[in-house]
Amino acid sequence: MVGPMRSLVARMLSRLAIEPRIDVVFPDGTLQSVGRGCAPRLRMRIVDTPTELKLALNPELALGEAVMDGRVVVEQGSLYDLLDALVAAVHKARPQGWGKTLDGLRTAVRRFHQHNTPTLAKRNVAHHYDLKSDFFKLFLDPDMQYSCAYFARPEMTLAEAQLAKKRHIMGKLDLQPGQRVLDIGCGWGGMALSIAGETGASVTGITLSEEQLAIAKHRGAESGLPVEFRLQDYRHLTESFDRIVSVGMFEHVGVGYYRDYFRKVRELLTDDGVALIHTIGRSSPPGATNPFIAKYIFPGGYIPAMSEVSAAVEKEGLVITDVEVLRLHYAETLKVWRENFLARRDEAVAMYDERFARMWEFYLAASEASFRHDDLVVFQFQLAKKLDGLPITRGYIEEREGELGRKPAQAKVAEPA
């Protein structure tokens, strides 16, 4: 079995236009080079024969698991260098044969994997977001914004780009003092606190993460701002809001629940209300969640195609008043997160263990490579109930952002303790 499997792994890699060249060391010490180019070579070692079989049959899942378990080791170059080369080559090649069939099967059964009742939603959220908040502090900005930043200028720091993201969203919401705002998936409270502190609106933030809620409540109490944070599923809300914002939560709704989600958004908005949904998206047709991400990082998660989101919005009677596609901003965000994580990797190992640290390094590196080379982008959907709820040209967005940059906040927002 060893010979055929090795041949299959080598043949699979040889079909890809990999650059730079990768030297693959097999368990018996034999070496095969794949790829092309004059850049310094990469070198990866496959430690044992069972790993060869898994890599041949299901590389998308097996590579991440093998890195986690130390069964694939990068001996020359970095893990990011390896994944960057592989993701770029796979994207150019597009799935063929068994890979294409496997993708089709995953897409066909995706609704089953994203069955997202309130009970399952809370369990899925806890898997990721109830990790120790001190762990996320290792790599996030001081406000703990765990979503795509907005690099309005290339030289921005992560903290500056995250503030720019919040103000870009606030500009699109055309926020006014005294309005009631709902933040669906409020995280550690940063967006809600910024809205209240910079616009004078009152904000209700909801989350399913008990770990995040505790910090958000503490920050809210320290700020003295008109904010409230709750442990609540959006499906159970009954109040009315002038504005709704949701940043990085829609990926967890589940493809079978899109119409329910937008129906609830419509119910909760006042007649002249506006919503802004910021979500990772795919610029390609609908697909399936990467199996490594689904198993280890975001169970129940899914990255939607624009066609899936817009179809659900249209069927629930909302008007799409603006759409923006942020390209490469998340790649730059992930680059900083990955560098921050590696600089404090020993602390992550001390909090959890080496396997956990390898898993997160793989996740951050693979995600960055995917946003650079694959079909992943970020969508910002601005929604309203009626056509005349907002100015009819986009100039007001930049105007509102500029006003926020010049105006002092009403209260100093505390950083997470």
C-alpha positions in Angstrom: 0.0 0.0 0.0 2.9 2.4 0.7 4.1 2.7 -2.9 0.7 3.4 -4.4 -0.3 5.9 -1.7 3.1 7.7 -2.1 2.6 7.8 -5.8 -0.9 9.2 -5.3 0.2 12.0 -3.0 3.1 12.9 -5.2 1.0 12.8 -8.3 -1.7 15.0 -6.7 0.9 17.6 -5.8 2.6 17.4 -9.1 -0.6 18.4 -10.9 -0.5 21.7 -9.2 1.5 24.7 -10.4 3.1 25.2 -7.0 5.6 28.0 -6.6 8.0 28.0 -5.0 9.2 24.4 -5.2 8.3 22.1 -2.3 10.5 19.2 -1.2 8.3 16.4 0.3 10.1 13.9 2.6 8.2 10.7 3.0 8.3 8.4 6.1 11.1 6.2 4.7 13.3 9.2 4.0 12.8 9.4 0.2 12.4 12.9 -1.2 10.4 14.2 -4.1 10.3 17.8 -5.3 7.1 19.3 -6.7 6.4 22.7 -8.1 8.6 25.2 -9.9 10.3 28.5 -9.5 13.6 29.9 -8.3 12.5 31.2 -4.9 14.0 29.4 -1.8 12.5 25.9 -1.6 10.0 24.8 1.1 10.4 21.4 2.8 7.8 19.4 4.5 8.1 16.0 6.1 5.3 13.4 6.3 6.1 11.5 9.5 4.2 8.2 9.1 2.5 6.0 6.5 -1.1 6.4 7.8 -0.8 10.2 7.3 0.1 9.6 3.6 -3.2 7.7 3.1 -5.2 10.4 4.9 -3.5 13.1 2.8 -4.3 11.3 -0.4 -8.0 10.7 0.5 -9.0 14.0 2.1 -6.2 16.5 2.1 -8.4 19.5 3.2 -9.0 17.9 6.5 -5.9 15.7 6.9 -3.3 18.4 6.4 -4.6 20.5 9.3 -4.9 17.4 11.5 -1.5 16.2 10.6 0.1 19.6 11.4 -1.8 19.7 14.8 -0.5 16.2 15.7 3.0 16.9 14.5 2.7 14.3 11.7 3.4 16.8 9.0 6.4 19.1 9.9 7.6 22.1 8.0 11.4 21.8 8.0 12.2 24.7 5.7 10.2 27.9 5.4 7.2 28.6 7.6 3.8 27.0 7.9 2.3 30.1 6.3 4.8 29.9 3.4 3.7 26.3 2.8 0.0 27.0 3.0 0.3 30.1 0.9 1.9 28.1 -1.9 -0.6 25.3 -1.7 -3.7 27.5 -1.5 -2.6 29.6 -4.5 -1.9 26.5 -6.6 -5.1 24.7 -5.7 -7.1 27.9 -6.5 -5.6 28.1 -10.0 -6.2 24.4 -10.6 -9.8 24.2 -9.3 -11.0 20.8 -8.0 -11.0 18.0 -10.5 -12.0 14.3 -10.4 -12.4 13.0 -6.8 -11.8 16.5 -5.4 -14.7 17.9 -7.4 -17.0 15.1 -6.5 -16.2 15.5 -2.8 -16.9 19.3 -3.0 -20.2 18.5 -4.6 -21.2 16.1 -1.9 -20.2 18.5 0.9 -22.3 21.2 -0.8 -25.3 18.9 -1.1 -25.4 18.0 2.6 -24.4 21.4 4.0 -27.9 22.1 5.4 -27.6 19.0 7.5 -24.3 20.2 9.0 -25.8 23.7 9.6 -28.9 22.7 11.5 -28.8 25.6 13.8 -31.5 25.5 16.5 -31.1 27.9 19.4 -29.7 25.1 21.5 -27.2 24.0 18.8 -26.3 27.7 18.1 -25.3 28.3 21.7 -23.2 25.1 21.8 -21.4 26.0 18.5 -20.7 29.5 19.8 -19.3 28.1 23.1 -16.9 25.9 21.2 -15.1 28.9 19.8 -16.0 32.1 21.6 -16.0 30.7 25.1 -12.3 30.1 24.9 -10.4 32.2 27.5 -10.7 35.9 26.6 -7.0 36.2 27.7 -6.2 33.9 24.7 -7.9 36.3 22.2 -6.0 39.2 23.8 -2.8 37.6 22.6 -3.5 38.6 19.0 -6.4 41.0 18.7 -6.3 44.8 19.0 -6.9 46.4 22.4 -10.7 46.8 21.6 -10.8 43.0 20.8 -12.5 43.4 17.4 -12.6 39.8 16.1 -13.6 40.6 12.5 -12.2 42.1 9.4 -10.6 45.5 9.8 -10.9 48.3 7.3 -7.5 49.5 6.0 -8.5 52.8 4.6 -4.8 53.6 4.3 -2.1 50.9 3.8 0.1 52.2 6.7 -2.7 51.8 9.3 -2.0 49.8 12.5 -4.5 47.1 13.4 -6.1 49.3 16.1 -6.5 52.1 13.6 -8.0 49.9 10.9 -10.4 48.4 13.4 -11.6 51.8 14.5 -11.9 52.7 10.8 -14.1 49.6 10.3 -16.4 50.7 13.2 -16.7 54.2 11.9 -17.3 53.0 8.3 -20.2 50.9 9.6 -21.5 53.8 11.8 -21.4 56.1 8.7 -23.5 53.6 6.7 -26.0 53.4 9.5 -26.4 57.2 9.5 -26.7 57.1 13.3 -28.4 59.9 15.2 -28.4 60.7 19.0 -31.3 59.0 20.8 -31.8 56.2 18.3 -32.1 52.6 19.6 -29.6 50.2 18.1 -29.4 46.4 18.2 -26.0 44.7 17.9 -26.5 41.1 17.0 -23.5 39.1 18.0 -21.9 41.9 20.0 -18.7 40.0 21.0 -16.8 41.7 23.8 -18.8 44.9 23.3 -16.5 47.1 21.3 -18.9 48.0 18.5 -21.8 48.8 20.9 -19.6 50.9 23.1 -18.2 52.9 20.2 -21.7 53.5 18.8 -22.9 54.8 22.1 -19.8 56.8 22.8 -19.5 58.4 19.4 -23.1 58.9 18.3 -25.2 59.3 21.4 -27.4 56.3 20.4 -28.4 53.7 23.0 -27.3 50.1 22.2 -28.6 46.7 23.1 -25.9 44.0 22.4 -26.8 40.3 22.3 -24.4 37.3 22.3 -24.6 33.6 23.0 -21.1 33.5 24.5 -21.0 33.7 28.3 -17.3 34.5 28.3 -17.8 37.5 26.0 -20.9 38.6 27.8 -19.1 38.9 31.2 -16.5 41.2 29.7 -19.0 43.3 27.7 -21.1 43.9 30.8 -18.0 44.9 32.8 -17.0 47.3 30.1 -20.5 48.7 29.8 -20.7 49.4 33.5 -17.3 51.0 33.6 -18.2 53.3 30.6 -21.3 54.9 31.9 -22.7 54.8 28.4 -26.3 53.8 27.4 -25.5 50.2 26.6 -27.1 46.9 27.7 -25.7 43.5 27.0 -27.7 40.2 27.1 -27.2 36.5 26.7 -29.9 36.1 24.1 -30.7 34.5 20.7 -31.8 37.0 18.1 -34.8 34.8 17.4 -36.2 35.6 20.8 -36.2 39.4 20.5 -39.5 41.3 20.3 -38.5 45.0 20.7 -38.2 47.6 18.0 -35.0 49.3 16.9 -34.1 52.2 14.7 -30.9 50.5 13.6 -29.5 47.0 13.6 -25.8 46.1 13.2 -24.3 42.6 12.9 -20.6 42.1 12.4 -19.1 38.7 11.9 -22.2 36.8 13.2 -24.1 36.0 10.0 -21.5 33.3 9.2 -23.1 31.3 12.1 -26.7 31.7 11.1 -26.8 28.5 9.0 -27.8 28.4 5.3 -31.2 26.9 6.2 -32.1 29.8 8.4 -31.3 32.8 6.2 -35.0 33.7 5.6 -35.8 33.4 9.3 -32.9 35.7 10.1 -33.9 38.4 7.6 -37.6 38.0 8.6 -36.6 38.8 12.2 -34.5 41.7 11.1 -37.5 43.2 9.3 -39.8 42.6 12.3 -37.4 44.3 14.7 -36.7 47.4 12.5 -38.9 50.5 12.8 -40.5 51.6 9.5 -37.7 53.9 8.6 -35.0 51.6 10.2 -31.7 50.6 8.6 -29.6 47.4 9.1 -25.9 46.8 8.3 -24.8 43.2 8.0 -21.0 42.6 7.8 -20.1 39.0 6.9 -17.4 37.0 5.3 -18.6 35.9 1.8 -17.6 34.0 -1.2 -17.3 35.6 -4.7 -18.0 32.2 -6.2 -21.3 30.2 -6.3 -22.5 28.5 -3.1 -20.2 25.8 -1.7 -19.4 24.0 1.6 -17.5 24.8 4.7 -13.9 23.6 4.8 -13.9 20.3 6.8 -11.0 21.4 9.1 -12.8 24.7 9.9 -16.1 22.9 10.5 -14.6 20.2 12.8 -12.1 22.2 14.9 -12.8 26.0 14.6 -16.4 27.0 13.7 -18.8 24.0 13.9 -22.1 25.0 12.2 -20.4 27.9 10.3 -20.8 28.6 6.7 -19.5 31.4 4.3 -22.4 32.5 2.0 -22.4 33.4 -1.6 -23.8 36.8 -2.5 -26.6 35.1 -4.4 -27.7 33.2 -1.2 -27.9 36.4 0.9 -29.6 38.6 -1.7 -32.2 35.9 -2.4 -33.2 35.6 1.2 -33.3 39.4 1.7 -35.6 39.8 -1.3 -38.0 37.1 -0.2 -38.4 38.8 3.3 -39.4 42.2 1.9 -36.2 44.2 2.8 -34.6 46.6 0.3 -30.9 46.2 -0.4 -29.8 49.9 -0.3 -26.1 49.4 -0.6 -23.5 46.6 -1.0 -19.8 46.9 -0.5 -17.2 44.1 -1.1 -14.1 44.4 0.9 -11.2 42.7 -0.9 -8.0 41.7 0.8 -8.8 43.6 4.0 -9.3 40.4 5.9 -6.0 39.0 4.5 -4.2 42.0 6.0 -6.1 41.6 9.3 -5.2 38.0 9.5 -1.6 38.7 8.8 -1.4 41.0 11.8 -3.3 38.5 14.0 -1.0 35.7 12.9 2.2 37.7 13.6 0.8 38.7 17.0 -0.1 35.1 17.8 3.4 33.8 16.8 5.0 36.5 18.9 3.1 35.2 22.0 2.8 31.6 21.0 4.4 30.3 24.2 1.6 32.0 26.2 -1.0 30.1 24.1 0.8 26.8 24.8 0.8 27.6 28.5 -2.9 28.4 28.5 -3.8 25.2 26.6 -1.2 23.0 25.0 1.1 22.6 22.0 -1.5 20.8 19.9 -3.9 23.6 20.5 -1.3 26.2 19.5 -0.5 24.3 16.3 -4.2 24.2 15.5 -4.5 27.9 15.8 -1.4 28.7 13.9 -2.7 26.5 11.1 -6.2 28.2 11.2 -4.7 31.7 11.1 -2.2 30.9 8.4 -4.7 28.9 6.2 -7.3 31.7 6.6 -4.9 34.4 5.5 -3.8 32.4 2.5 -7.4 31.7 1.5 -8.3 35.4 1.7 -5.3 36.2 -0.5 -5.8 33.6 -3.2 -9.2 32.0 -2.9 -12.7 33.4 -3.5 -13.2 34.8 0.0 -14.1 38.4 0.6 -16.2 40.4 3.1 -19.7 41.7 2.2 -21.4 44.7 3.9 -25.1 44.7 3.1 -27.1 47.8 4.0 -30.8 47.0 4.3 -33.9 49.1 4.8 -37.7 48.7 4.8 -38.3 51.5 2.3 -36.4 53.2 -0.5 -36.3 56.7 1.0 -34.9 55.8 4.5 -31.4 57.1 3.6 -29.9 59.8 1.4 -29.9 58.8 -2.2 -26.1 59.2 -2.8 -23.3 57.7 -0.9 -21.6 61.0 0.0 -23.2 61.0 3.5 -21.2 57.8 4.4 -17.8 59.6 4.1 -19.3 62.7 5.6 -20.5 60.8 8.7 -17.1 59.0 9.0 -15.3 62.3 9.0 -17.6 63.8 11.6 -16.9 60.8 13.9 -13.2 61.3 13.5 -13.4 64.9 14.5 -15.9 64.6 17.3 -14.7 63.6 20.9 -16.5 60.5 22.3 -19.1 61.2 25.0 -17.2 58.9 27.4 -14.0 57.0 27.5 -14.5 53.3 26.7 -12.6 50.9 28.9 -10.5 48.2 27.3 -11.3 44.6 28.2 -10.0 43.9 31.7 
